[in-house]
């Protein structure tokens, strides 16, 4: 899929990246020309990457096009950053911490979209963040625990300010009488294509948000959100079905409707 990507991460992504999530295919990526850099190279710094700690491998599709401002702190070895930046406006602003090893953060074509990530924290080994084509974020923080776990953000997603994605409960909750653990282990969180996460939403141990879904402001989401619904509240529940959203106030485009499996509206 991408040079330097660990076999474990590639296998996990191959199981997840279907048409509900992205139009990007492994075959399409293989047709790209890749440039491999060290995170410590001057060429990486010119792209806007500042790397501290263990070295990371940086893979880009255009070694001359600036990414934005990306600060990376790596604690383990074998970590990878991929940017399909042939068509970028330089609007990626991210702080990424990779505590474990053999993990990967992959950004696909975002064009002129604005992507701001205050803190992306991968705590374990063989973890991943996949960012779909055209997805944007006004402000996002993320914490991922558990070997082999990750977060996938589908094509054309919109993440509002103050959003948190945590794939676990931070600490184990135990029954005092038996000592048994009560909460679930970490999950992999998947946002399908054209999902909108509202202001200050929190995804906590969320497995999947279906294509075209809208998550309301300050909602607390666990489990699964179906496609083409509005989910809101604490805890979040479905409050309306058969809806989605468009980036223009004038209505959804034909492409937006097609992305979530709908035909164009009739002219009449």
PyMOL commands that set and color helices and strands:
alter all, ss='L'
color gray80, all
select helices_A, chain A and resi 7-16+26-30+42-47+254-259
alter helices_A, ss='H'
color red, helices_A
select strands_A, chain A and resi 35-38+49-53+57-60+68-74+80-83+92-98+104-107+115-122+128-131+136-144+150-153+158-159+163-166+189-191+196-197+202-209+214-215+220-225+229-232+237-241
alter strands_A, ss='S'
color yellow, strands_A
deselect
rebuild
show_as cartoon
